[in-house]
Amino acid sequence: MNKVKPYYFFLFFILLFIAFCVIVPDSGYDKYFWISWSKGIAERGLGSIYSNPEVNNFPLVLYLLKVFTLFFSANSIDVFSINYLKCFVIIFDFATLAVVVSLFKKNNINLLLCLVFVFNPAFWYNTVIWGQVDSVHTFSVFVSLLFAINKKPLPALIFMLLAVNTKFQAVVFLPVLLMIVFNTERTEKPQSYTESILSVIILAGIQLIIFLPFIVSSNFSQTIHSLINSSVDFYPNVSRNAYNLWYLFFADPLNTSDQITFLLPLKLWGILLFVLFYALILFIFLKSKKGLSEIFLVFTLISLGFFYFNTQMHERYVHPVVLFAGLYAIFSKRYYIFIIASFAYLLNLEAVMQMLSYFDDEVFGFIIHYKTWFIFNPVFISLLFLSAIVIGIIDLRRNESTVNRP
């Protein structure tokens, strides 16, 4: 029985948020892009931002920058004030935790287990240290999934649409989401044709509203062109600091083109491997029971597979794995994949960001040189991610075997 009331957690989250906004850490490299784009939005408006060829984010990220400019003028946006952008982003981290608390309450799970996220540095690093926005689309995917599980197709698809308009890579979750939301075996009342048509109209209307500032500014064609170019081949390298499969085969994936051909270009090999992996996961999932733990495990594996096999991956593209692996761990009481994936993600982020370099000199009379530690070796981190994938497949296969046992 839960002895801790949910509103204690909500109050705790509010106090943490206030504390964070009082003392905001410095951001990472990308803050210079945030500065440039925010200034452009403040000076010329949101609708014209895609005229800047450097802009490679989807509309709702730029909407977030627009909200930021309501509090900071173009003249006041600099290397210091841009750090406060994180105060707007971290709202989605706390919103995710609030939804987790509600989920635990609904399923009679000890609310204190929420602390596995609160005290997990891998959950916060991307927002707090790096200053990135991946928690925004992670929140939307999470809410979309919960609506799908509860057989509410329209809200599920609305939040998925919002997720894709934030980060296009969220689309990799869509096939499984559709399988869940339109699973006729668990649907008491399937949608009628009229309801389906109405849903399509509503989704199209929301998308139109999102594009409206760019249409009004007569910059829509440039917007579409930028969105297409930012989705693929913006950085045509084997890896953009994602310590994944390619670090097992190349010494410097960051500076290796993914157009190098071994029967097929490396980019196509990555896509092919991911598609085969995705098909394997779906095949096992279709034959297994589809409880909450199995669903969270599938979303964990999709996040890992997308990051691990594809080329052009950034280190932060595996961000949703911390949430979904943690939920799988709590609902299944199997924590291996959560611990390993969180550790690998944290090491990958730190190896790139090198926040600990502030302590790389003498500490208590010892010379640290932490960057030489083997735990930050890309191959070691890649193998950690691979072990998490293997464990996840074994767990999913075990669930399949349990269901089909005579």
Buried (B, 14 or more C-beta within 10 A) or exposed (E): EEEBEBEEBBEBBEEBBEEBEEEBEEBBEBBEBBBBBBBBBBEBBBBBBBBBEEBBBBBBBBBBBBEBBEEBEEEEBEEEBBBBBBBBBBBBBBBBBBBBBBBBBEEEBEBEBBEBBBEBBBBBBBBBBBBBBBBBBBBBBBBBBBBBBEBBBBBBBBBBBBBBBBBBBBBBBBEBBBBBBBEEEEEEEEBEEEEEEEBEEBBEEBBEEBBBBBEEBEBBEBBEEBBEEBEEBEBBBBBBBBBBBBBEEBEEBBEBEBBEEEEEBBBBBBBEBBEEBBEBBBEBBEBBEBEBBBBBBBBBBBBBBBBBBBBBBBBBBBBBBBBBBBBBBBBBEBBBBBBBBBBBBBBBBBBBBBBBEEEBEEEEEEEBEBEEEEEBBBEBBBBBBBBBBEBBBEBBBEBBEEEEEE
